[in-house]
Amino acid sequence: MAENISRRKVIKAGMVAAAAGAAAIMPKAARASSKAKYKWRMQTHWPTGVGYYKDVYVKFCDRVRDASGGELDITPLPPGAIVPTKDVFEALGRGLFEISLIWPAYWIGKIPVAGHINGQLFTWENVAEMYAYFYDMGAIEIFREAYGEHGVRFVAPLPMTGLALYSRKPIHTLDDFKGFKVRSTGIAAQVFQKAGATPVFFPGEEIYQALQTGVCDGAHWGTVSTAWDMKFQEVTKYIVMPYLANINNGEIIMNQKKWDELPPHLKAIVEECANSCGTDFLRWSGYNDILDINQFQEKKMGELSKMNEDTVAQLRKFSIEVVDEYSVKDPKYCAKAGSLLKDLLKMTGRI
């Protein structure tokens, strides 16, 4: 029987092959860099050790360089390389660096409408609905106007295949959330609070230990596969189903002045490459979700804990309540974004 090769071994082998390939074309890359008219630095919140760091983040920078013929050269940098993750938005606005792949919920205290970029719990059921909300219904212009007030350009959403909750305890009913300490961010945290849970926050690098020691009972870090690469499955026993959201977004954002300086053809390249980056992330997260969930069950690493329909319906209700509360707090942007979301949910018969 053929050896069962793990995804981690495949990734490692791919990285070795990629390194060899990069070495082979280094002179070409050097020539491309030498003719760059624009040299940017990009920072993310993703740890360097996860598979999607290279397959999605670094690939975006490579794609922009290739598509522009080396005219725009972006250097991908790891978390904290220039500023702490929590300071990225302000740093971009001040022009300390040019561009970032990052998580909108980090700025929700400064820009409440950023929560709508992430997406709300149990609302969009697929990526088509998310893109319709942004582009066909016009929500993207609301986000760009709001970010623009801070000197930041919202370039594009970065979708993944869901928002997964890893847990040390089974979750089936709403009562199971009572006293449940959950590492959460953004509007999701406020939905958990309505459900009776206690939201807590730790930076990404501290979540594993918090779960291991029981400082928190559960946590979400994107979808099943993105959290899997953070090794949450080692320190939890349950993956809660269904996903808290079927589509969840990060974002690509940049300094507004640097955006304004770009000629039209480079603006088009950045936007199209950002959209392709979203496709890469959907592909990576969707496929690896399948692999990881299968491994989780086949190797009896834990259980899928399924919430009942009444619990899902109640969490969706809480989510809309939070949307309405934000609309009252921020009538200029959240009210508009929230109204569009509710229009979409009415069209789909979910409210």
TAJO-V334811 format. One record per residue. RES is the residue in three letters. PHI is phi in radians with two decimals (999 if undefined). Layout:
# TAJO-V334811
res->[RES | RES]
phi->[PHI | PHI]
This chain:
# TAJO-V334811
res->[MET | ALA | GLU | ASN | ILE | SER | ARG | ARG | LYS | VAL | ILE | LYS | ALA | GLY | MET | VAL | ALA | ALA | ALA | ALA | GLY | ALA | ALA | ALA | ILE | MET | PRO | LYS | ALA | ALA | ARG | ALA | SER | SER | LYS | ALA | LYS | TYR | LYS | TRP | ARG | MET | GLN | THR | HIS | TRP | PRO | THR | GLY | VAL | GLY | TYR | TYR | LYS | ASP | VAL | TYR | VAL | LYS | PHE | CYS | ASP | ARG | VAL | ARG | ASP | ALA | SER | GLY | GLY | GLU | LEU | ASP | ILE | THR | PRO | LEU | PRO | PRO | GLY | ALA | ILE | VAL | PRO | THR | LYS | ASP | VAL | PHE | GLU | ALA | LEU | GLY | ARG | GLY | LEU | PHE | GLU | ILE | SER | LEU | ILE | TRP | PRO | ALA | TYR | TRP | ILE | GLY | LYS | ILE | PRO | VAL | ALA | GLY | HIS | ILE | ASN | GLY | GLN | LEU | PHE | THR | TRP | GLU | ASN | VAL | ALA | GLU | MET | TYR | ALA | TYR | PHE | TYR | ASP | MET | GLY | ALA | ILE | GLU | ILE | PHE | ARG | GLU | ALA | TYR | GLY | GLU | HIS | GLY | VAL | ARG | PHE | VAL | ALA | PRO | LEU | PRO | MET | THR | GLY | LEU | ALA | LEU | TYR | SER | ARG | LYS | PRO | ILE | HIS | THR | LEU | ASP | ASP | PHE | LYS | GLY | PHE | LYS | VAL | ARG | SER | THR | GLY | ILE | ALA | ALA | GLN | VAL | PHE | GLN | LYS | ALA | GLY | ALA | THR | PRO | VAL | PHE | PHE | PRO | GLY | GLU | GLU | ILE | TYR | GLN | ALA | LEU | GLN | THR | GLY | VAL | CYS | ASP | GLY | ALA | HIS | TRP | GLY | THR | VAL | SER | THR | ALA | TRP | ASP | MET | LYS | PHE | GLN | GLU | VAL | THR | LYS | TYR | ILE | VAL | MET | PRO | TYR | LEU | ALA | ASN | ILE | ASN | ASN | GLY | GLU | ILE | ILE | MET | ASN | GLN | LYS | LYS | TRP | ASP | GLU | LEU | PRO | PRO | HIS | LEU | LYS | ALA | ILE | VAL | GLU | GLU | CYS | ALA | ASN | SER | CYS | GLY | THR | ASP | PHE | LEU | ARG | TRP | SER | GLY | TYR | ASN | ASP | ILE | LEU | ASP | ILE | ASN | GLN | PHE | GLN | GLU | LYS | LYS | MET | GLY | GLU | LEU | SER | LYS | MET | ASN | GLU | ASP | THR | VAL | ALA | GLN | LEU | ARG | LYS | PHE | SER | ILE | GLU | VAL | VAL | ASP | GLU | TYR | SER | VAL | LYS | ASP | PRO | LYS | TYR | CYS | ALA | LYS | ALA | GLY | SER | LEU | LEU | LYS | ASP | LEU | LEU | LYS | MET | THR | GLY | ARG | ILE]
phi->[999 | -1.15 | -1.13 | -1.42 | -1.50 | -1.35 | -1.08 | -1.13 | -1.15 | -1.09 | -1.06 | -1.07 | -1.09 | -1.12 | -1.16 | -1.12 | -1.12 | -1.11 | -1.09 | -1.12 | -1.14 | -1.10 | -1.12 | -1.17 | -1.85 | -0.95 | -1.01 | -1.11 | -1.08 | -1.12 | -1.14 | -1.10 | -1.15 | -1.17 | -1.76 | -1.15 | -1.51 | -2.27 | -2.08 | -2.01 | -2.00 | -2.19 | -2.15 | -2.17 | -1.80 | -1.32 | -1.11 | -1.17 | -1.43 | -1.49 | -1.09 | -1.35 | -1.04 | -1.44 | -1.29 | -2.10 | -1.23 | -1.11 | -1.08 | -1.03 | -1.10 | -1.10 | -1.14 | -1.09 | -1.07 | -1.18 | -1.14 | -1.61 | 1.09 | 1.51 | -1.19 | -2.05 | -2.02 | -1.91 | -1.69 | -1.38 | -2.12 | -1.40 | -0.99 | 1.31 | -1.10 | -1.98 | -2.45 | -1.04 | -0.92 | -1.12 | -1.81 | -1.06 | -1.05 | -1.11 | -1.12 | -1.11 | -1.06 | -1.47 | 1.45 | -1.19 | -2.66 | -1.76 | -2.65 | -2.62 | -1.86 | -2.70 | -2.07 | -1.03 | -1.06 | -1.10 | -1.88 | -1.08 | -1.22 | -1.58 | -2.30 | -0.97 | -1.18 | -1.02 | -1.08 | -1.29 | -1.22 | -0.95 | 1.82 | -1.75 | -1.17 | 0.99 | -2.00 | -1.09 | -1.69 | -2.75 | -1.20 | -1.09 | -1.15 | -1.08 | -1.16 | -1.08 | -1.06 | -1.25 | -1.75 | -1.39 | -1.60 | 1.59 | -1.08 | -1.05 | -1.22 | -1.13 | -1.16 | -1.16 | -1.17 | -1.12 | -1.17 | -1.05 | -1.10 | -1.92 | 1.33 | -2.11 | -1.70 | -1.42 | -1.52 | -2.90 | -1.28 | -2.17 | -1.38 | -2.22 | -1.46 | 2.70 | -2.18 | -1.83 | -1.83 | -1.59 | -2.49 | -1.45 | -2.26 | -1.24 | -2.18 | -2.15 | -2.18 | -1.09 | -1.07 | -1.20 | -1.45 | -1.13 | 1.32 | -1.30 | -1.52 | -2.16 | -1.32 | -2.60 | -2.41 | 1.13 | -1.14 | -0.97 | -1.10 | -1.31 | -1.16 | -1.02 | -1.10 | -1.10 | -1.38 | 1.80 | -1.41 | -2.01 | -1.25 | -2.33 | -2.27 | -2.39 | -1.04 | -0.89 | -1.25 | -1.82 | -1.17 | -0.96 | -1.15 | -1.10 | -1.22 | -1.09 | -1.60 | 1.42 | -1.09 | -2.29 | -1.60 | -2.79 | -2.80 | -2.15 | -2.47 | 1.26 | -1.58 | -0.99 | -1.27 | -1.20 | -1.29 | -1.06 | -1.22 | -1.58 | 1.21 | -1.05 | -1.12 | -1.35 | -2.16 | -2.36 | -1.98 | -2.36 | -1.99 | -1.44 | -2.17 | -1.25 | -0.93 | -1.14 | -2.62 | -1.35 | -2.32 | -2.35 | -1.96 | -1.61 | -2.72 | -1.95 | -2.32 | -2.71 | -1.17 | -1.12 | -1.13 | -1.13 | -1.10 | -1.11 | -1.31 | -1.26 | -1.20 | -0.94 | -1.19 | -1.37 | -1.06 | -1.09 | -1.13 | -1.08 | -1.14 | -1.19 | -1.21 | -1.15 | -1.15 | -1.16 | -1.09 | -1.08 | -1.11 | -1.02 | -1.23 | -1.07 | -1.07 | -1.07 | -1.21 | -1.13 | -1.18 | -1.28 | -1.02 | -1.06 | -1.06 | -1.27 | -1.13 | -1.08 | -1.13 | -1.00 | -1.44 | -1.13 | -1.58 | 0.90 | -1.35 | 3.05 | -2.24 | -1.48 | -1.75 | -1.73 | -1.32 | -1.35 | -1.10 | -1.11 | -1.16 | -1.07 | -1.08 | -1.21 | -1.15 | -1.11 | -1.06 | -1.05 | -1.07 | -1.17 | -1.06 | -1.14 | -0.99 | -1.15 | -1.11 | -1.19 | -1.11 | -1.22 | -1.18 | -2.33 | -1.16 | -1.22 | -2.10 | -1.10 | -1.09 | -1.21 | -1.15 | -1.17 | -1.12 | -1.11 | -1.10 | -1.17 | -1.05 | -1.13 | -1.18 | -1.20 | -1.09 | -1.58 | 1.36 | -1.59 | -2.37]
